[in-house]
Amino acid sequence: MNEGTGGRPRELTDHEVLSAFNEVEKPVATAELLADTTDAPRRTVLRRLRELEDGDRVKRWKVGGRAVVWWPADNE
């Protein structure tokens, strides 16, 4: 849930997540950075990133024990 709003968490569109990569101005981003950029909960961003990965629209790389970076697929 969004803090302070109660109720359901905010929905996040594919377009919002993919556009956030442009705002970050880096070749890769973490779910936390994209959450800050979209003003959405990290869990919501992570769920959407996984759905986009299933559709081959983003790629991910586990760079450490728990660290994962994401980037738009070449076709985006």
mmCIF file of the N, C-alpha and C atoms, coordinates in Angstrom:
data_MODEL
# 
_entry.id   MODEL 
# 
loop_
_atom_site.group_PDB 
_atom_site.id 
_atom_site.type_symbol 
_atom_site.label_atom_id 
_atom_site.label_alt_id 
_atom_site.label_comp_id 
_atom_site.label_asym_id 
_atom_site.label_entity_id 
_atom_site.label_seq_id 
_atom_site.pdbx_PDB_ins_code 
_atom_site.Cartn_x 
_atom_site.Cartn_y 
_atom_site.Cartn_z 
_atom_site.occupancy 
_atom_site.B_iso_or_equiv 
_atom_site.pdbx_formal_charge 
_atom_site.auth_seq_id 
_atom_site.auth_comp_id 
_atom_site.auth_asym_id 
_atom_site.auth_atom_id 
_atom_site.pdbx_PDB_model_num 
ATOM 1   N N  . MET A 1 1  ? 0.829  -1.186  0.000   1.00 0.00 ? 1  MET A N  1 
ATOM 2   C CA . MET A 1 1  ? 0.000  0.000   0.000   1.00 0.00 ? 1  MET A CA 1 
ATOM 3   C C  . MET A 1 1  ? 0.866  1.239   0.000   1.00 0.00 ? 1  MET A C  1 
ATOM 4   N N  . ASN A 1 2  ? 0.379  2.266   -0.622  1.00 0.00 ? 2  ASN A N  1 
ATOM 5   C CA . ASN A 1 2  ? 1.087  3.539   -0.545  1.00 0.00 ? 2  ASN A CA 1 
ATOM 6   C C  . ASN A 1 2  ? 0.989  4.056   0.873   1.00 0.00 ? 2  ASN A C  1 
ATOM 7   N N  . GLU A 1 3  ? 2.088  4.553   1.384   1.00 0.00 ? 3  GLU A N  1 
ATOM 8   C CA . GLU A 1 3  ? 2.073  5.065   2.738   1.00 0.00 ? 3  GLU A CA 1 
ATOM 9   C C  . GLU A 1 3  ? 1.176  6.287   2.826   1.00 0.00 ? 3  GLU A C  1 
ATOM 10  N N  . GLY A 1 4  ? 0.341  6.288   3.848   1.00 0.00 ? 4  GLY A N  1 
ATOM 11  C CA . GLY A 1 4  ? -0.484 7.451   4.098   1.00 0.00 ? 4  GLY A CA 1 
ATOM 12  C C  . GLY A 1 4  ? -1.759 7.531   3.278   1.00 0.00 ? 4  GLY A C  1 
ATOM 13  N N  . THR A 1 5  ? -1.958 6.633   2.312   1.00 0.00 ? 5  THR A N  1 
ATOM 14  C CA . THR A 1 5  ? -3.163 6.736   1.502   1.00 0.00 ? 5  THR A CA 1 
ATOM 15  C C  . THR A 1 5  ? -4.190 5.699   1.875   1.00 0.00 ? 5  THR A C  1 
ATOM 16  N N  . GLY A 1 6  ? -3.763 4.579   2.472   1.00 0.00 ? 6  GLY A N  1 
ATOM 17  C CA . GLY A 1 6  ? -4.684 3.507   2.759   1.00 0.00 ? 6  GLY A CA 1 
ATOM 18  C C  . GLY A 1 6  ? -5.207 2.912   1.468   1.00 0.00 ? 6  GLY A C  1 
ATOM 19  N N  . GLY A 1 7  ? -5.955 1.840   1.556   1.00 0.00 ? 7  GLY A N  1 
ATOM 20  C CA . GLY A 1 7  ? -6.527 1.264   0.347   1.00 0.00 ? 7  GLY A CA 1 
ATOM 21  C C  . GLY A 1 7  ? -5.513 0.525   -0.498  1.00 0.00 ? 7  GLY A C  1 
ATOM 22  N N  . ARG A 1 8  ? -5.859 0.388   -1.763  1.00 0.00 ? 8  ARG A N  1 
ATOM 23  C CA . ARG A 1 8  ? -5.044 -0.400  -2.689  1.00 0.00 ? 8  ARG A CA 1 
ATOM 24  C C  . ARG A 1 8  ? -3.807 0.357   -3.145  1.00 0.00 ? 8  ARG A C  1 
ATOM 25  N N  . PRO A 1 9  ? -2.736 -0.397  -3.464  1.00 0.00 ? 9  PRO A N  1 
ATOM 26  C CA . PRO A 1 9  ? -1.548 0.263   -4.008  1.00 0.00 ? 9  PRO A CA 1 
ATOM 27  C C  . PRO A 1 9  ? -1.823 0.820   -5.395  1.00 0.00 ? 9  PRO A C  1 
ATOM 28  N N  . ARG A 1 10 ? -1.081 1.820   -5.753  1.00 0.00 ? 10 ARG A N  1 
ATOM 29  C CA . ARG A 1 10 ? -1.235 2.468   -7.048  1.00 0.00 ? 10 ARG A CA 1 
ATOM 30  C C  . ARG A 1 10 ? -0.876 1.503   -8.163  1.00 0.00 ? 10 ARG A C  1 
ATOM 31  N N  . GLU A 1 11 ? -1.667 1.505   -9.225  1.00 0.00 ? 11 GLU A N  1 
ATOM 32  C CA . GLU A 1 11 ? -1.353 0.709   -10.411 1.00 0.00 ? 11 GLU A CA 1 
ATOM 33  C C  . GLU A 1 11 ? -0.294 1.430   -11.219 1.00 0.00 ? 11 GLU A C  1 
ATOM 34  N N  . LEU A 1 12 ? 0.504  0.694   -11.918 1.00 0.00 ? 12 LEU A N  1 
ATOM 35  C CA . LEU A 1 12 ? 1.604  1.248   -12.693 1.00 0.00 ? 12 LEU A CA 1 
ATOM 36  C C  . LEU A 1 12 ? 1.537  0.649   -14.091 1.00 0.00 ? 12 LEU A C  1 
ATOM 37  N N  . THR A 1 13 ? 1.570  1.487   -15.106 1.00 0.00 ? 13 THR A N  1 
ATOM 38  C CA . THR A 1 13 ? 1.481  0.989   -16.478 1.00 0.00 ? 13 THR A CA 1 
ATOM 39  C C  . THR A 1 13 ? 2.861  0.614   -17.010 1.00 0.00 ? 13 THR A C  1 
ATOM 40  N N  . ASP A 1 14 ? 2.858  -0.218  -18.048 1.00 0.00 ? 14 ASP A N  1 
ATOM 41  C CA . ASP A 1 14 ? 4.111  -0.556  -18.727 1.00 0.00 ? 14 ASP A CA 1 
ATOM 42  C C  . ASP A 1 14 ? 4.795  0.719   -19.204 1.00 0.00 ? 14 ASP A C  1 
ATOM 43  N N  . HIS A 1 15 ? 4.018  1.619   -19.767 1.00 0.00 ? 15 HIS A N  1 
ATOM 44  C CA . HIS A 1 15 ? 4.572  2.866   -20.305 1.00 0.00 ? 15 HIS A CA 1 
ATOM 45  C C  . HIS A 1 15 ? 5.276  3.674   -19.213 1.00 0.00 ? 15 HIS A C  1 
ATOM 46  N N  . GLU A 1 16 ? 4.676  3.754   -18.031 1.00 0.00 ? 16 GLU A N  1 
ATOM 47  C CA . GLU A 1 16 ? 5.297  4.505   -16.933 1.00 0.00 ? 16 GLU A CA 1 
ATOM 48  C C  . GLU A 1 16 ? 6.647  3.911   -16.543 1.00 0.00 ? 16 GLU A C  1 
ATOM 49  N N  . VAL A 1 17 ? 6.713  2.591   -16.472 1.00 0.00 ? 17 VAL A N  1 
ATOM 50  C CA . VAL A 1 17 ? 7.972  1.945   -16.098 1.00 0.00 ? 17 VAL A CA 1 
ATOM 51  C C  . VAL A 1 17 ? 9.017  2.148   -17.188 1.00 0.00 ? 17 VAL A C  1 
ATOM 52  N N  . LEU A 1 18 ? 8.638  1.909   -18.432 1.00 0.00 ? 18 LEU A N  1 
ATOM 53  C CA . LEU A 1 18 ? 9.596  2.051   -19.532 1.00 0.00 ? 18 LEU A CA 1 
ATOM 54  C C  . LEU A 1 18 ? 10.050 3.502   -19.684 1.00 0.00 ? 18 LEU A C  1 
ATOM 55  N N  . SER A 1 19 ? 9.158  4.449   -19.471 1.00 0.00 ? 19 SER A N  1 
ATOM 56  C CA . SER A 1 19 ? 9.529  5.868   -19.543 1.00 0.00 ? 19 SER A CA 1 
ATOM 57  C C  . SER A 1 19 ? 10.478 6.254   -18.415 1.00 0.00 ? 19 SER A C  1 
ATOM 58  N N  . ALA A 1 20 ? 10.344 5.606   -17.272 1.00 0.00 ? 20 ALA A N  1 
ATOM 59  C CA . ALA A 1 20 ? 11.214 5.912   -16.134 1.00 0.00 ? 20 ALA A CA 1 
ATOM 60  C C  . ALA A 1 20 ? 12.677 5.621   -16.458 1.00 0.00 ? 20 ALA A C  1 
ATOM 61  N N  . PHE A 1 21 ? 12.930 4.636   -17.313 1.00 0.00 ? 21 PHE A N  1 
ATOM 62  C CA . PHE A 1 21 ? 14.318 4.358   -17.711 1.00 0.00 ? 21 PHE A CA 1 
ATOM 63  C C  . PHE A 1 21 ? 14.934 5.584   -18.382 1.00 0.00 ? 21 PHE A C  1 
ATOM 64  N N  . ASN A 1 22 ? 14.155 6.312   -19.178 1.00 0.00 ? 22 ASN A N  1 
ATOM 65  C CA . ASN A 1 22 ? 14.660 7.523   -19.835 1.00 0.00 ? 22 ASN A CA 1 
ATOM 66  C C  . ASN A 1 22 ? 14.962 8.621   -18.826 1.00 0.00 ? 22 ASN A C  1 
ATOM 67  N N  . GLU A 1 23 ? 14.152 8.724   -17.793 1.00 0.00 ? 23 GLU A N  1 
ATOM 68  C CA . GLU A 1 23 ? 14.360 9.753   -16.771 1.00 0.00 ? 23 GLU A CA 1 
ATOM 69  C C  . GLU A 1 23 ? 15.601 9.476   -15.930 1.00 0.00 ? 23 GLU A C  1 
ATOM 70  N N  . VAL A 1 24 ? 15.939 8.211   -15.759 1.00 0.00 ? 24 VAL A N  1 
ATOM 71  C CA . VAL A 1 24 ? 17.097 7.825   -14.960 1.00 0.00 ? 24 VAL A CA 1 
ATOM 72  C C  . VAL A 1 24 ? 18.397 8.239   -15.648 1.00 0.00 ? 24 VAL A C  1 
ATOM 73  N N  . GLU A 1 25 ? 18.408 8.249   -16.965 1.00 0.00 ? 25 GLU A N  1 
ATOM 74  C CA . GLU A 1 25 ? 19.573 8.652   -17.763 1.00 0.00 ? 25 GLU A CA 1 
ATOM 75  C C  . GLU A 1 25 ? 20.809 7.799   -17.479 1.00 0.00 ? 25 GLU A C  1 
ATOM 76  N N  . LYS A 1 26 ? 20.602 6.541   -17.195 1.00 0.00 ? 26 LYS A N  1 
ATOM 77  C CA . LYS A 1 26 ? 21.674 5.557   -17.012 1.00 0.00 ? 26 LYS A CA 1 
ATOM 78  C C  . LYS A 1 26 ? 21.313 4.345   -17.868 1.00 0.00 ? 26 LYS A C  1 
ATOM 79  N N  . PRO A 1 27 ? 22.299 3.510   -18.215 1.00 0.00 ? 27 PRO A N  1 
ATOM 80  C CA . PRO A 1 27 ? 21.980 2.347   -19.051 1.00 0.00 ? 27 PRO A CA 1 
ATOM 81  C C  . PRO A 1 27 ? 21.185 1.270   -18.318 1.00 0.00 ? 27 PRO A C  1 
ATOM 82  N N  . VAL A 1 28 ? 21.277 1.240   -16.982 1.00 0.00 ? 28 VAL A N  1 
ATOM 83  C CA . VAL A 1 28 ? 20.540 0.266   -16.178 1.00 0.00 ? 28 VAL A CA 1 
ATOM 84  C C  . VAL A 1 28 ? 19.951 0.977   -14.963 1.00 0.00 ? 28 VAL A C  1 
ATOM 85  N N  . ALA A 1 29 ? 18.981 0.314   -14.331 1.00 0.00 ? 29 ALA A N  1 
ATOM 86  C CA . ALA A 1 29 ? 18.370 0.886   -13.127 1.00 0.00 ? 29 ALA A CA 1 
ATOM 87  C C  . ALA A 1 29 ? 17.944 -0.239  -12.198 1.00 0.00 ? 29 ALA A C  1 
ATOM 88  N N  . THR A 1 30 ? 17.880 0.066   -10.926 1.00 0.00 ? 30 THR A N  1 
ATOM 89  C CA . THR A 1 30 ? 17.347 -0.878  -9.943  1.00 0.00 ? 30 THR A CA 1 
ATOM 90  C C  . THR A 1 30 ? 15.849 -0.626  -9.794  1.00 0.00 ? 30 THR A C  1 
ATOM 91  N N  . ALA A 1 31 ? 15.159 -1.600  -9.234  1.00 0.00 ? 31 ALA A N  1 
ATOM 92  C CA . ALA A 1 31 ? 13.731 -1.424  -8.971  1.00 0.00 ? 31 ALA A CA 1 
ATOM 93  C C  . ALA A 1 31 ? 13.515 -0.259  -8.009  1.00 0.00 ? 31 ALA A C  1 
ATOM 94  N N  . GLU A 1 32 ? 14.402 -0.105  -7.052  1.00 0.00 ? 32 GLU A N  1 
ATOM 95  C CA . GLU A 1 32 ? 14.275 0.991   -6.086  1.00 0.00 ? 32 GLU A CA 1 
ATOM 96  C C  . GLU A 1 32 ? 14.397 2.353   -6.769  1.00 0.00 ? 32 GLU A C  1 
ATOM 97  N N  . LEU A 1 33 ? 15.355 2.488   -7.674  1.00 0.00 ? 33 LEU A N  1 
ATOM 98  C CA . LEU A 1 33 ? 15.519 3.748   -8.398  1.00 0.00 ? 33 LEU A CA 1 
ATOM 99  C C  . LEU A 1 33 ? 14.298 4.037   -9.269  1.00 0.00 ? 33 LEU A C  1 
ATOM 100 N N  . LEU A 1 34 ? 13.773 3.019   -9.927  1.00 0.00 ? 34 LEU A N  1 
ATOM 101 C CA . LEU A 1 34 ? 12.576 3.208   -10.752 1.00 0.00 ? 34 LEU A CA 1 
ATOM 102 C C  . LEU A 1 34 ? 11.365 3.540   -9.879  1.00 0.00 ? 34 LEU A C  1 
ATOM 103 N N  . ALA A 1 35 ? 11.306 2.967   -8.685  1.00 0.00 ? 35 ALA A N  1 
ATOM 104 C CA . ALA A 1 35 ? 10.220 3.287   -7.757  1.00 0.00 ? 35 ALA A CA 1 
ATOM 105 C C  . ALA A 1 35 ? 10.284 4.753   -7.349  1.00 0.00 ? 35 ALA A C  1 
ATOM 106 N N  . ASP A 1 36 ? 11.483 5.241   -7.065  1.00 0.00 ? 36 ASP A N  1 
ATOM 107 C CA . ASP A 1 36 ? 11.643 6.658   -6.724  1.00 0.00 ? 36 ASP A CA 1 
ATOM 108 C C  . ASP A 1 36 ? 11.240 7.545   -7.897  1.00 0.00 ? 36 ASP A C  1 
ATOM 109 N N  . THR A 1 37 ? 11.603 7.139   -9.093  1.00 0.00 ? 37 THR A N  1 
ATOM 110 C CA . THR A 1 37 ? 11.314 7.928   -10.290 1.00 0.00 ? 37 THR A CA 1 
ATOM 111 C C  . THR A 1 37 ? 9.824  7.963   -10.603 1.00 0.00 ? 37 THR A C  1 
ATOM 112 N N  . THR A 1 38 ? 9.132  6.842   -10.388 1.00 0.00 ? 38 THR A N  1 
ATOM 113 C CA . THR A 1 38 ? 7.703  6.763   -10.707 1.00 0.00 ? 38 THR A CA 1 
ATOM 114 C C  . THR A 1 38 ? 6.816  7.118   -9.523  1.00 0.00 ? 38 THR A C  1 
ATOM 115 N N  . ASP A 1 39 ? 7.407  7.288   -8.350  1.00 0.00 ? 39 ASP A N  1 
ATOM 116 C CA . ASP A 1 39 ? 6.650  7.547   -7.121  1.00 0.00 ? 39 ASP A CA 1 
ATOM 117 C C  . ASP A 1 39 ? 5.656  6.419   -6.846  1.00 0.00 ? 39 ASP A C  1 
ATOM 118 N N  . ALA A 1 40 ? 6.110  5.196   -7.072  1.00 0.00 ? 40 ALA A N  1 
ATOM 119 C CA . ALA A 1 40 ? 5.299  4.004   -6.822  1.00 0.00 ? 40 ALA A CA 1 
ATOM 120 C C  . ALA A 1 40 ? 6.056  3.107   -5.848  1.00 0.00 ? 40 ALA A C  1 
ATOM 121 N N  . PRO A 1 41 ? 5.354  2.248   -5.142  1.00 0.00 ? 41 PRO A N  1 
ATOM 122 C CA . PRO A 1 41 ? 6.040  1.328   -4.230  1.00 0.00 ? 41 PRO A CA 1 
ATOM 123 C C  . PRO A 1 41 ? 6.997  0.401   -4.990  1.00 0.00 ? 41 PRO A C  1 
ATOM 124 N N  . ARG A 1 42 ? 8.128  0.095   -4.378  1.00 0.00 ? 42 ARG A N  1 
ATOM 125 C CA . ARG A 1 42 ? 9.122  -0.769  -5.014  1.00 0.00 ? 42 ARG A CA 1 
ATOM 126 C C  . ARG A 1 42 ? 8.526  -2.116  -5.394  1.00 0.00 ? 42 ARG A C  1 
ATOM 127 N N  . ARG A 1 43 ? 7.686  -2.660  -4.542  1.00 0.00 ? 43 ARG A N  1 
ATOM 128 C CA . ARG A 1 43 ? 7.063  -3.956  -4.823  1.00 0.00 ? 43 ARG A CA 1 
ATOM 129 C C  . ARG A 1 43 ? 6.212  -3.894  -6.091  1.00 0.00 ? 43 ARG A C  1 
ATOM 130 N N  . THR A 1 44 ? 5.502  -2.791  -6.289  1.00 0.00 ? 44 THR A N  1 
ATOM 131 C CA . THR A 1 44 ? 4.688  -2.609  -7.493  1.00 0.00 ? 44 THR A CA 1 
ATOM 132 C C  . THR A 1 44 ? 5.572  -2.528  -8.727  1.00 0.00 ? 44 THR A C  1 
ATOM 133 N N  . VAL A 1 45 ? 6.660  -1.776  -8.634  1.00 0.00 ? 45 VAL A N  1 
ATOM 134 C CA . VAL A 1 45 ? 7.594  -1.650  -9.759  1.00 0.00 ? 45 VAL A CA 1 
ATOM 135 C C  . VAL A 1 45 ? 8.217  -3.005  -10.070 1.00 0.00 ? 45 VAL A C  1 
ATOM 136 N N  . LEU A 1 46 ? 8.617  -3.728  -9.056  1.00 0.00 ? 46 LEU A N  1 
ATOM 137 C CA . LEU A 1 46 ? 9.237  -5.031  -9.260  1.00 0.00 ? 46 LEU A CA 1 
ATOM 138 C C  . LEU A 1 46 ? 8.272  -6.009  -9.933  1.00 0.00 ? 46 LEU A C  1 
ATOM 139 N N  . ARG A 1 47 ? 7.026  -5.999  -9.503  1.00 0.00 ? 47 ARG A N  1 
ATOM 140 C CA . ARG A 1 47 ? 6.026  -6.871  -10.133 1.00 0.00 ? 47 ARG A CA 1 
ATOM 141 C C  . ARG A 1 47 ? 5.870  -6.524  -11.611 1.00 0.00 ? 47 ARG A C  1 
ATOM 142 N N  . ARG A 1 48 ? 5.792  -5.229  -11.915 1.00 0.00 ? 48 ARG A N  1 
ATOM 143 C CA . ARG A 1 48 ? 5.639  -4.800  -13.310 1.00 0.00 ? 48 ARG A CA 1 
ATOM 144 C C  . ARG A 1 48 ? 6.889  -5.145  -14.122 1.00 0.00 ? 48 ARG A C  1 
ATOM 145 N N  . LEU A 1 49 ? 8.084  -4.976  -13.540 1.00 0.00 ? 49 LEU A N  1 
ATOM 146 C CA . LEU A 1 49 ? 9.320  -5.342  -14.241 1.00 0.00 ? 49 LEU A CA 1 
ATOM 147 C C  . LEU A 1 49 ? 9.335  -6.831  -14.580 1.00 0.00 ? 49 LEU A C  1 
ATOM 148 N N  . ARG A 1 50 ? 8.895  -7.660  -13.656 1.00 0.00 ? 50 ARG A N  1 
ATOM 149 C CA . ARG A 1 50 ? 8.855  -9.110  -13.925 1.00 0.00 ? 50 ARG A CA 1 
ATOM 150 C C  . ARG A 1 50 ? 7.874  -9.433  -15.047 1.00 0.00 ? 50 ARG A C  1 
ATOM 151 N N  . GLU A 1 51 ? 6.747  -8.742  -15.076 1.00 0.00 ? 51 GLU A N  1 
ATOM 152 C CA . GLU A 1 51 ? 5.784  -8.946  -16.164 1.00 0.00 ? 51 GLU A CA 1 
ATOM 153 C C  . GLU A 1 51 ? 6.376  -8.495  -17.499 1.00 0.00 ? 51 GLU A C  1 
ATOM 154 N N  . LEU A 1 52 ? 7.076  -7.368  -17.484 1.00 0.00 ? 52 LEU A N  1 
ATOM 155 C CA . LEU A 1 52 ? 7.730  -6.879  -18.702 1.00 0.00 ? 52 LEU A CA 1 
ATOM 156 C C  . LEU A 1 52 ? 8.836  -7.837  -19.143 1.00 0.00 ? 52 LEU A C  1 
ATOM 157 N N  . GLU A 1 53 ? 9.533  -8.425  -18.185 1.00 0.00 ? 53 GLU A N  1 
ATOM 158 C CA . GLU A 1 53 ? 10.568 -9.409  -18.527 1.00 0.00 ? 53 GLU A CA 1 
ATOM 159 C C  . GLU A 1 53 ? 9.939  -10.641 -19.176 1.00 0.00 ? 53 GLU A C  1 
ATOM 160 N N  . ASP A 1 54 ? 8.819  -11.089 -18.650 1.00 0.00 ? 54 ASP A N  1 
ATOM 161 C CA . ASP A 1 54 ? 8.121  -12.238 -19.241 1.00 0.00 ? 54 ASP A CA 1 
ATOM 162 C C  . ASP A 1 54 ? 7.716  -11.962 -20.683 1.00 0.00 ? 54 ASP A C  1 
ATOM 163 N N  . GLY A 1 55 ? 7.443  -10.701 -20.992 1.00 0.00 ? 55 GLY A N  1 
ATOM 164 C CA . GLY A 1 55 ? 7.080  -10.304 -22.349 1.00 0.00 ? 55 GLY A CA 1 
ATOM 165 C C  . GLY A 1 55 ? 8.275  -9.873  -23.186 1.00 0.00 ? 55 GLY A C  1 
ATOM 166 N N  . ASP A 1 56 ? 9.487  -10.130 -22.695 1.00 0.00 ? 56 ASP A N  1 
ATOM 167 C CA . ASP A 1 56 ? 10.731 -9.769  -23.398 1.00 0.00 ? 56 ASP A CA 1 
ATOM 168 C C  . ASP A 1 56 ? 10.842 -8.278  -23.680 1.00 0.00 ? 56 ASP A C  1 
ATOM 169 N N  . ARG A 1 57 ? 10.304 -7.451  -22.793 1.00 0.00 ? 57 ARG A N  1 
ATOM 170 C CA . ARG A 1 57 ? 10.378 -5.998  -22.980 1.00 0.00 ? 57 ARG A CA 1 
ATOM 171 C C  . ARG A 1 57 ? 11.460 -5.360  -22.130 1.00 0.00 ? 57 ARG A C  1 
ATOM 172 N N  . VAL A 1 58 ? 11.904 -6.055  -21.077 1.00 0.00 ? 58 VAL A N  1 
ATOM 173 C CA . VAL A 1 58 ? 13.058 -5.619  -20.291 1.00 0.00 ? 58 VAL A CA 1 
ATOM 174 C C  . VAL A 1 58 ? 13.931 -6.834  -20.012 1.00 0.00 ? 58 VAL A C  1 
ATOM 175 N N  . LYS A 1 59 ? 15.179 -6.554  -19.682 1.00 0.00 ? 59 LYS A N  1 
ATOM 176 C CA . LYS A 1 59 ? 16.145 -7.596  -19.323 1.00 0.00 ? 59 LYS A CA 1 
ATOM 177 C C  . LYS A 1 59 ? 16.651 -7.297  -17.921 1.00 0.00 ? 59 LYS A C  1 
ATOM 178 N N  . ARG A 1 60 ? 17.175 -8.324  -17.268 1.00 0.00 ? 60 ARG A N  1 
ATOM 179 C CA . ARG A 1 60 ? 17.733 -8.116  -15.928 1.00 0.00 ? 60 ARG A CA 1 
ATOM 180 C C  . ARG A 1 60 ? 19.034 -8.881  -15.778 1.00 0.00 ? 60 ARG A C  1 
ATOM 181 N N  . TRP A 1 61 ? 19.833 -8.419  -14.809 1.00 0.00 ? 61 TRP A N  1 
ATOM 182 C CA . TRP A 1 61 ? 21.103 -9.054  -14.490 1.00 0.00 ? 61 TRP A CA 1 
ATOM 183 C C  . TRP A 1 61 ? 21.292 -8.986  -12.988 1.00 0.00 ? 61 TRP A C  1 
ATOM 184 N N  . LYS A 1 62 ? 21.498 -10.133 -12.370 1.00 0.00 ? 62 LYS A N  1 
ATOM 185 C CA . LYS A 1 62 ? 21.770 -10.187 -10.934 1.00 0.00 ? 62 LYS A CA 1 
ATOM 186 C C  . LYS A 1 62 ? 23.258 -9.922  -10.754 1.00 0.00 ? 62 LYS A C  1 
ATOM 187 N N  . VAL A 1 63 ? 23.597 -8.775  -10.189 1.00 0.00 ? 63 VAL A N  1 
ATOM 188 C CA . VAL A 1 63 ? 24.991 -8.338  -10.117 1.00 0.00 ? 63 VAL A CA 1 
ATOM 189 C C  . VAL A 1 63 ? 25.636 -8.594  -8.757  1.00 0.00 ? 63 VAL A C  1 
ATOM 190 N N  . GLY A 1 64 ? 24.867 -9.091  -7.825  1.00 0.00 ? 64 GLY A N  1 
ATOM 191 C CA . GLY A 1 64 ? 25.399 -9.362  -6.492  1.00 0.00 ? 64 GLY A CA 1 
ATOM 192 C C  . GLY A 1 64 ? 24.461 -10.293 -5.754  1.00 0.00 ? 64 GLY A C  1 
ATOM 193 N N  . GLY A 1 65 ? 24.675 -10.426 -4.460  1.00 0.00 ? 65 GLY A N  1 
ATOM 194 C CA . GLY A 1 65 ? 23.849 -11.306 -3.651  1.00 0.00 ? 65 GLY A CA 1 
ATOM 195 C C  . GLY A 1 65 ? 22.362 -11.038 -3.806  1.00 0.00 ? 65 GLY A C  1 
ATOM 196 N N  . ARG A 1 66 ? 21.977 -9.781  -3.700  1.00 0.00 ? 66 ARG A N  1 
ATOM 197 C CA . ARG A 1 66 ? 20.569 -9.408  -3.850  1.00 0.00 ? 66 ARG A CA 1 
ATOM 198 C C  . ARG A 1 66 ? 20.378 -8.291  -4.853  1.00 0.00 ? 66 ARG A C  1 
ATOM 199 N N  . ALA A 1 67 ? 21.452 -7.773  -5.393  1.00 0.00 ? 67 ALA A N  1 
ATOM 200 C CA . ALA A 1 67 ? 21.369 -6.628  -6.311  1.00 0.00 ? 67 ALA A CA 1 
ATOM 201 C C  . ALA A 1 67 ? 21.018 -7.090  -7.728  1.00 0.00 ? 67 ALA A C  1 
ATOM 202 N N  . VAL A 1 68 ? 19.990 -6.457  -8.286  1.00 0.00 ? 68 VAL A N  1 
ATOM 203 C CA . VAL A 1 68 ? 19.548 -6.749  -9.651  1.00 0.00 ? 68 VAL A CA 1 
ATOM 204 C C  . VAL A 1 68 ? 19.400 -5.429  -10.386 1.00 0.00 ? 68 VAL A C  1 
ATOM 205 N N  . VAL A 1 69 ? 19.922 -5.382  -11.603 1.00 0.00 ? 69 VAL A N  1 
ATOM 206 C CA . VAL A 1 69 ? 19.724 -4.204  -12.448 1.00 0.00 ? 69 VAL A CA 1 
ATOM 207 C C  . VAL A 1 69 ? 18.863 -4.600  -13.638 1.00 0.00 ? 69 VAL A C  1 
ATOM 208 N N  . TRP A 1 70 ? 18.117 -3.632  -14.126 1.00 0.00 ? 70 TRP A N  1 
ATOM 209 C CA . TRP A 1 70 ? 17.168 -3.831  -15.224 1.00 0.00 ? 70 TRP A CA 1 
ATOM 210 C C  . TRP A 1 70 ? 17.459 -2.830  -16.328 1.00 0.00 ? 70 TRP A C  1 
ATOM 211 N N  . TRP A 1 71 ? 17.108 -3.175  -17.572 1.00 0.00 ? 71 TRP A N  1 
ATOM 212 C CA . TRP A 1 71 ? 17.225 -2.245  -18.695 1.00 0.00 ? 71 TRP A CA 1 
ATOM 213 C C  . TRP A 1 71 ? 16.208 -2.630  -19.752 1.00 0.00 ? 71 TRP A C  1 
ATOM 214 N N  . PRO A 1 72 ? 15.784 -1.664  -20.570 1.00 0.00 ? 72 PRO A N  1 
ATOM 215 C CA . PRO A 1 72 ? 14.825 -1.972  -21.639 1.00 0.00 ? 72 PRO A CA 1 
ATOM 216 C C  . PRO A 1 72 ? 15.463 -2.913  -22.661 1.00 0.00 ? 72 PRO A C  1 
ATOM 217 N N  . ALA A 1 73 ? 14.670 -3.830  -23.182 1.00 0.00 ? 73 ALA A N  1 
ATOM 218 C CA . ALA A 1 73 ? 15.144 -4.724  -24.241 1.00 0.00 ? 73 ALA A CA 1 
ATOM 219 C C  . ALA A 1 73 ? 15.409 -3.904  -25.500 1.00 0.00 ? 73 ALA A C  1 
ATOM 220 N N  . ASP A 1 74 ? 16.203 -4.431  -26.383 1.00 0.00 ? 74 ASP A N  1 
ATOM 221 C CA . ASP A 1 74 ? 16.572 -3.720  -27.611 1.00 0.00 ? 74 ASP A CA 1 
ATOM 222 C C  . ASP A 1 74 ? 15.370 -3.310  -28.445 1.00 0.00 ? 74 ASP A C  1 
ATOM 223 N N  . ASN A 1 75 ? 14.277 -4.060  -28.339 1.00 0.00 ? 75 ASN A N  1 
ATOM 224 C CA . ASN A 1 75 ? 13.099 -3.754  -29.156 1.00 0.00 ? 75 ASN A CA 1 
ATOM 225 C C  . ASN A 1 75 ? 12.245 -2.636  -28.587 1.00 0.00 ? 75 ASN A C  1 
ATOM 226 N N  . GLU A 1 76 ? 12.640 -2.051  -27.452 1.00 0.00 ? 76 GLU A N  1 
ATOM 227 C CA . GLU A 1 76 ? 11.839 -0.969  -26.846 1.00 0.00 ? 76 GLU A CA 1 
ATOM 228 C C  . GLU A 1 76 ? 12.314 0.376   -27.306 1.00 0.00 ? 76 GLU A C  1 
# 
